Amino acid sequence: AQTVTQSQPEMSVQEAETVTLSCTYDTSESDYYLFWYKQPPSRQMILVIRQEAYKQQNATENRFSVNFQKAAKSFSLKISDSQLGDAAMYFCAWGAQKLVFGQGTRLTINP
Amino acid sequence: DVKVTQSSRYLVKRTGEKVFLECVQDMDHENMFWYRQDPGLGLRLIYFSYDVKMKEKGDIPEGYSVSREKKERFSLILESASTNQTSMYLCASSFLRGRDEQYFGPGTRLTVT
């Protein structure tokens, strides 16, 4: 069975600085997708970024980028120039026929 | 914009009651999902549906059932609510299974007393 592990329950960063959230996963499948979702306080979960496993190039979306290491089964999220609006729960997820989520990392932005 | 709505934001029920959680999406998505979210456990898949009247068990289906009579509506049913079903319930929909972005509803925080 697939598992996703986020080993950092909480992280904090100063506004305008860079933070990296860690995620590792375990799977025997070769074709899958990886996702980072963001859940702001009392607001709906939204997709931050998606990575296709067969693509070696790391995905980027504005200030958000990933470091995808397929052999190591690692998929970390880097947030550059952190903003107050980035404060949220962040979930890493693995997907093929369904999504498997990690435990989540609560990110706090310090002004 | 895709919109996924859930019938209640907060719900309080008594042990043994039958509970219905409703979810509606407006993007003609084939796939719909029900998750429960608990601190330290992330989101866990209860059931999903890839077509009308079709359903598949997720990772934690025990104590739950689902109904999908129309494409846009996916209901989660707790046949006899128990206190260990107190949780946040999230509904989601997507065009493709697993590989596609899932769009989430706002969640229903269910308390069973």
Chai-1 contact restraints between the chains, C-beta under 6 A:
chainA,res_idxA,chainB,res_idxB,connection_type,confidence,min_distance_angstrom,max_distance_angstrom,comment,restraint_id
A,Y33,B,R99,contact,1.0,0.0,6.0,A-B,restraint_1
A,Q44,B,F104,contact,1.0,0.0,6.0,A-B,restraint_2
A,Q44,B,P106,contact,1.0,0.0,6.0,A-B,restraint_3
A,M45,B,F104,contact,1.0,0.0,6.0,A-B,restraint_4
A,L47,B,E101,contact,1.0,0.0,6.0,A-B,restraint_5
A,G95,B,G98,contact,1.0,0.0,6.0,A-B,restraint_6
A,G95,B,R99,contact,1.0,0.0,6.0,A-B,restraint_7
A,A96,B,G98,contact,1.0,0.0,6.0,A-B,restraint_8
A,Q97,B,R97,contact,1.0,0.0,6.0,A-B,restraint_9
A,Q97,B,G98,contact,1.0,0.0,6.0,A-B,restraint_10
A,K98,B,L45,contact,1.0,0.0,6.0,A-B,restraint_11
A,K98,B,G98,contact,1.0,0.0,6.0,A-B,restraint_12
A,F101,B,G42,contact,1.0,0.0,6.0,A-B,restraint_13
A,F101,B,L43,contact,1.0,0.0,6.0,A-B,restraint_14
A,G102,B,G42,contact,1.0,0.0,6.0,A-B,restraint_15
A,Q103,B,G40,contact,1.0,0.0,6.0,A-B,restraint_16
A,Q103,B,G42,contact,1.0,0.0,6.0,A-B,restraint_17
A,G104,B,G42,contact,1.0,0.0,6.0,A-B,restraint_18
